[in-house]
Amino acid sequence: MIFNIFAAWWRKIQQDPTGWGALLLFAIGLIALLSIMRAMPYASV
């Protein structure tokens, strides 16, 4: 599910390769990664 979201974002960035798009993608990815890492110990139990 998460991979599909990232793939959709990546296609959107490739269609409109702007600096703001890449920066937004990086920020969203970083926030998502941090939230996933924070939730990982609880999810793996």
Steps between C-alpha positions, in 0.01 A plus 500: 500500500772745603709397199206577270473850649871563448479362145211735421694795642807399299298488175351841583847644562630352174211656308561839662869507601512819703723586793196555722357161403821320590530696825140421591552132417812490718322669791196270481723193463711603799195559719346169390826315565533648849139413586546145367822454699327630812206259454712203391566340846128497576404373155752214502372351827 
